[in-house]
Amino acid sequence: MKRAQKSAGDATTQRRLVEVAHLYYDENFSQQDIADRLGFSRSSIAHYL
């Protein structure tokens, strides 16, 4: 993978992590609520946290 492509993917992952953490810790969403809202599995959300 090219460096620019990897950096773009890393930035996307980092933004997603920030969004998941914000919803969970600041907005008190459950892991399942976040998963449903973002279209991921609950286990993926647990992995981010």
N, CA, C and O of each residue as an XYZ file, in Angstrom:
196
protein
N       0.849     -1.179      0.000
C       0.000      0.000      0.000
C       0.891      1.238      0.000
O       1.911      1.285      0.688
N       0.501      2.207     -0.759
C       1.274      3.440     -0.818
C       1.120      4.212      0.484
O       0.109      4.108      1.178
N       2.148      4.987      0.794
C       2.148      5.745      2.046
C       0.947      6.695      2.139
O       0.326      6.779      3.199
N       0.605      7.404      1.074
C      -0.524      8.348      1.091
C      -1.834      7.613      1.338
O      -2.691      8.102      2.076
N      -1.996      6.445      0.727
C      -3.220      5.674      0.943
C      -3.302      5.196      2.381
O      -4.371      5.241      2.989
N      -2.183      4.736      2.932
C      -2.180      4.271      4.310
C      -2.504      5.415      5.263
O      -3.272      5.234      6.208
N      -1.932      6.580      5.027
C      -2.199      7.733      5.878
C      -3.669      8.120      5.838
O      -4.250      8.457      6.869
N      -4.270      8.075      4.664
C      -5.689      8.404      4.541
C      -6.528      7.397      5.312
O      -7.485      7.776      5.988
N      -6.184      6.129      5.221
C      -6.905      5.093      5.963
C      -6.736      5.257      7.458
O      -7.690      5.082      8.217
N      -5.523      5.593      7.890
C      -5.268      5.816      9.306
C      -6.071      7.004      9.826
O      -6.594      6.960     10.940
N      -6.172      8.060      9.031
C      -6.928      9.246      9.437
C      -8.405      8.913      9.568
O      -9.069      9.379     10.494
N      -8.923      8.110      8.649
C     -10.326      7.698      8.717
C     -10.571      6.872      9.969
O     -11.564      7.076     10.667
N      -9.677      5.948     10.252
C      -9.805      5.113     11.443
C      -9.744      5.965     12.702
O     -10.504      5.739     13.643
N      -8.851      6.932     12.723
C      -8.725      7.796     13.892
C      -9.995      8.631     14.100
O     -10.451      8.791     15.232
N     -10.564      9.161     13.015
C     -11.816      9.931     13.139
C     -12.943      9.051     13.665
O     -13.740      9.478     14.500
N     -13.000      7.823     13.171
C     -14.031      6.890     13.624
C     -13.849      6.585     15.114
O     -14.827      6.545     15.861
N     -12.623      6.372     15.541
C     -12.346      6.104     16.946
C     -12.780      7.272     17.822
O     -13.375      7.071     18.881
N     -12.486      8.484     17.386
C     -12.881      9.675     18.143
C     -14.403      9.760     18.230
O     -14.947     10.073     19.288
N     -15.090      9.482     17.122
C     -16.554      9.536     17.125
C     -17.139      8.485     18.064
O     -18.053      8.777     18.834
N     -16.615      7.269     18.000
C     -17.099      6.190     18.871
C     -16.873      6.558     20.335
O     -17.776      6.411     21.158
N     -15.684      7.031     20.659
C     -15.374      7.402     22.040
C     -16.268      8.541     22.517
O     -16.740      8.524     23.654
N     -16.506      9.529     21.659
C     -17.374     10.652     22.024
C     -18.792     10.164     22.328
O     -19.379     10.536     23.344
N     -19.330      9.339     21.448
C     -20.691      8.848     21.660
C     -20.789      8.015     22.937
O     -21.771      8.110     23.673
N     -19.786      7.215     23.189
C     -19.824      6.316     24.346
C     -19.592      7.062     25.661
O     -20.376      6.928     26.600
N     -18.523      7.840     25.725
C     -18.134      8.468     26.992
C     -18.830      9.799     27.254
O     -19.158     10.103     28.401
N     -19.059     10.591     26.222
C     -19.649     11.914     26.422
C     -21.170     11.914     26.286
O     -21.862     12.628     27.012
N     -21.684     11.117     25.359
C     -23.121     11.110     25.090
C     -23.844      9.923     25.733
O     -25.066      9.809     25.640
N     -23.085      9.047     26.382
C     -23.645      7.893     27.101
C     -24.447      6.938     26.221
O     -25.428      6.349     26.676
N     -24.035      6.782     24.965
C     -24.643      5.785     24.085
C     -24.131      4.411     24.498
O     -22.995      4.279     24.953
N     -24.958      3.402     24.341
C     -24.485      2.032     24.565
C     -23.665      1.591     23.354
O     -23.741      2.199     22.286
N     -22.889      0.537     23.531
C     -22.118      0.009     22.408
C     -23.052     -0.405     21.273
O     -22.740     -0.183     20.103
N     -24.190     -1.003     21.608
C     -25.133     -1.429     20.578
C     -25.744     -0.230     19.862
O     -25.927     -0.266     18.645
N     -26.060      0.829     20.598
C     -26.599      2.044     19.969
C     -25.600      2.636     18.972
O     -25.979      3.059     17.880
N     -24.328      2.662     19.356
C     -23.294      3.185     18.465
C     -23.172      2.298     17.236
O     -23.087      2.794     16.112
N     -23.165      0.993     17.448
C     -23.062      0.049     16.331
C     -24.211      0.248     15.353
O     -24.000      0.292     14.141
N     -25.412      0.366     15.872
C     -26.581      0.570     15.011
C     -26.484      1.896     14.258
O     -26.799      1.964     13.069
N     -26.058      2.925     14.936
C     -25.972      4.260     14.335
C     -24.920      4.324     13.223
O     -25.135      4.964     12.194
N     -23.778      3.653     13.438
C     -22.667      3.744     12.488
C     -22.616      2.588     11.502
O     -21.837      2.617     10.549
N     -23.440      1.573     11.724
C     -23.475      0.446     10.797
C     -22.363     -0.564     10.992
O     -21.923     -1.198     10.033
N     -21.904     -0.721     12.224
C     -20.873     -1.699     12.559
C     -21.445     -2.718     13.527
O     -22.537     -2.534     14.065
N     -20.705     -3.789     13.746
C     -21.125     -4.760     14.750
C     -20.785     -4.225     16.139
O     -19.902     -3.381     16.289
N     -21.493     -4.724     17.149
C     -21.210     -4.314     18.513
C     -19.789     -4.711     18.910
O     -19.123     -3.983     19.646
N     -19.327     -5.857     18.426
C     -17.966     -6.290     18.766
C     -16.912     -5.359     18.159
O     -15.850     -5.162     18.750
N     -17.194     -4.788     16.993
C     -16.265     -3.810     16.409
C     -16.183     -2.563     17.278
O     -15.104     -2.004     17.476
N     -17.319     -2.135     17.789
C     -17.345     -0.964     18.665
C     -16.581     -1.263     19.946
O     -15.817     -0.421     20.419
N     -16.774     -2.442     20.512
C     -16.045     -2.837     21.721
C     -14.542     -2.823     21.464
O     -13.763     -2.441     22.337
N     -14.140     -3.235     20.277
C     -12.718     -3.232     19.923
C     -12.171     -1.802     19.904
O     -11.055     -1.567     20.367
N     -12.924     -0.864     19.385
C     -12.487      0.535     19.364
C     -12.312      1.084     20.775
O     -11.398      1.866     21.041
N     -13.198      0.665     21.676
C     -13.149      1.187     23.035
C     -12.096      0.470     23.848
O     -11.909      0.777     25.025
